[in-house]
Amino acid sequence: MTVFVYVNTSKQVGDKEHIKVFVNQDAAEKWFEDNDPEGVAFEYEVFE
Protein backbone atom coordinates (compact mmCIF):
# COMPACT_ATOMS: atom_id res chain seq x y z
CA MET A 1 0.00 0.00 0.00
CA THR A 2 1.20 3.52 -0.73
CA VAL A 3 0.11 7.04 0.21
CA PHE A 4 1.02 10.42 -1.23
CA VAL A 5 2.75 12.92 1.04
CA TYR A 6 3.00 16.69 0.68
CA VAL A 7 5.36 18.76 2.83
CA ASN A 8 4.75 22.49 3.17
CA THR A 9 8.25 23.83 3.79
CA SER A 10 6.92 27.24 4.76
CA LYS A 11 5.44 25.71 7.94
CA GLN A 12 7.32 24.54 11.01
CA VAL A 13 7.58 20.89 12.01
CA GLY A 14 4.60 20.07 14.22
CA ASP A 15 2.29 22.62 12.59
CA LYS A 16 -0.86 20.83 11.44
CA GLU A 17 -0.38 22.34 7.96
CA HIS A 18 3.23 21.10 7.65
CA ILE A 19 2.41 17.65 6.22
CA LYS A 20 -0.58 16.35 4.27
CA VAL A 21 -1.08 12.63 3.59
CA PHE A 22 -3.40 11.52 0.80
CA VAL A 23 -4.86 8.05 0.32
CA ASN A 24 -4.31 8.15 -3.46
CA GLN A 25 -3.08 10.32 -6.30
CA ASP A 26 -6.59 11.51 -7.20
CA ALA A 27 -7.13 12.87 -3.68
CA ALA A 28 -3.78 14.65 -3.81
CA GLU A 29 -4.47 16.19 -7.21
CA LYS A 30 -7.90 17.43 -6.09
CA TRP A 31 -6.39 19.09 -3.00
CA PHE A 32 -3.64 20.71 -5.10
CA GLU A 33 -6.18 22.15 -7.54
CA ASP A 34 -7.89 23.99 -4.70
CA ASN A 35 -4.93 24.78 -2.43
CA ASP A 36 -1.50 24.71 -4.08
CA PRO A 37 -1.58 24.28 -7.88
CA GLU A 38 2.23 24.20 -8.10
CA GLY A 39 2.69 21.79 -5.19
CA VAL A 40 3.99 18.25 -5.46
CA ALA A 41 3.35 15.11 -3.44
CA PHE A 42 5.58 12.05 -3.40
CA GLU A 43 4.51 8.44 -3.18
CA TYR A 44 5.49 6.68 0.05
CA GLU A 45 5.13 3.01 0.87
CA VAL A 46 3.19 2.09 4.04
CA PHE A 47 4.27 -1.05 5.88
CA GLU A 48 1.94 -3.22 7.92
Residue frames as qw, qx, qy, qz and C-alpha x, y, z in Angstrom:
[[0.000, 0.890, 0.455, 0.000, 0.00, 0.00, 0.00],
 [0.422, 0.106, -0.006, 0.900, 1.20, 3.52, -0.73],
 [0.034, -0.873, -0.394, 0.286, 0.11, 7.04, 0.21],
 [0.440, 0.603, 0.100, 0.658, 1.02, 10.42, -1.23],
 [0.491, -0.628, -0.287, 0.531, 2.75, 12.92, 1.04],
 [0.260, 0.791, 0.101, 0.544, 3.00, 16.69, 0.68],
 [0.559, -0.438, -0.295, 0.640, 5.36, 18.76, 2.83],
 [0.098, 0.942, 0.166, 0.276, 4.75, 22.49, 3.17],
 [0.687, 0.038, -0.252, 0.681, 8.25, 23.83, 3.79],
 [0.009, -0.563, 0.045, -0.825, 6.92, 27.24, 4.76],
 [0.703, -0.592, -0.070, -0.389, 5.44, 25.71, 7.94],
 [0.118, -0.587, 0.737, -0.314, 7.32, 24.54, 11.01],
 [0.435, -0.004, -0.900, 0.013, 7.58, 20.89, 12.01],
 [0.070, -0.291, -0.792, 0.533, 4.60, 20.07, 14.22],
 [0.350, 0.268, 0.026, -0.897, 2.29, 22.62, 12.59],
 [0.632, 0.289, 0.683, -0.224, -0.86, 20.83, 11.44],
 [0.602, 0.760, 0.029, -0.243, -0.38, 22.34, 7.96],
 [0.184, -0.678, 0.655, 0.277, 3.23, 21.10, 7.65],
 [0.057, -0.147, 0.946, 0.281, 2.41, 17.65, 6.22],
 [0.739, 0.190, 0.076, -0.642, -0.58, 16.35, 4.27],
 [0.228, -0.146, 0.952, 0.142, -1.08, 12.63, 3.59],
 [0.642, 0.262, -0.144, -0.706, -3.40, 11.52, 0.80],
 [0.781, -0.022, 0.601, -0.168, -4.86, 8.05, 0.32],
 [0.714, 0.319, 0.519, 0.346, -4.31, 8.15, -3.46],
 [0.345, -0.011, 0.300, 0.889, -3.08, 10.32, -6.30],
 [0.063, -0.623, -0.564, -0.538, -6.59, 11.51, -7.20],
 [0.433, -0.807, -0.369, 0.160, -7.13, 12.87, -3.68],
 [0.506, -0.417, 0.084, 0.750, -3.78, 14.65, -3.81],
 [0.239, 0.238, 0.472, 0.815, -4.47, 16.19, -7.21],
 [0.196, -0.765, -0.537, -0.295, -7.90, 17.43, -6.09],
 [0.485, -0.749, -0.206, 0.402, -6.39, 19.09, -3.00],
 [0.459, -0.203, 0.258, 0.826, -3.64, 20.71, -5.10],
 [0.130, 0.542, 0.548, 0.623, -6.18, 22.15, -7.54],
 [0.311, -0.844, -0.381, -0.213, -7.89, 23.99, -4.70],
 [0.585, -0.789, -0.026, 0.184, -4.93, 24.78, -2.43],
 [0.328, -0.695, 0.476, 0.427, -1.50, 24.71, -4.08],
 [0.805, 0.563, 0.049, -0.182, -1.58, 24.28, -7.88],
 [0.455, 0.713, -0.524, 0.105, 2.23, 24.20, -8.10],
 [0.543, -0.525, 0.601, -0.261, 2.69, 21.79, -5.19],
 [0.616, 0.304, -0.712, -0.144, 3.99, 18.25, -5.46],
 [0.784, -0.402, 0.362, -0.304, 3.35, 15.11, -3.44],
 [0.272, 0.457, -0.841, -0.099, 5.58, 12.05, -3.40],
 [0.877, -0.147, -0.344, -0.302, 4.51, 8.44, -3.18],
 [0.122, -0.523, 0.737, -0.410, 5.49, 6.68, 0.05],
 [0.617, -0.081, -0.769, -0.147, 5.13, 3.01, 0.87],
 [0.573, -0.486, 0.310, -0.583, 3.19, 2.09, 4.04],
 [0.379, 0.193, -0.900, 0.100, 4.27, -1.05, 5.88],
 [0.749, -0.434, -0.158, -0.475, 1.94, -3.22, 7.92]]
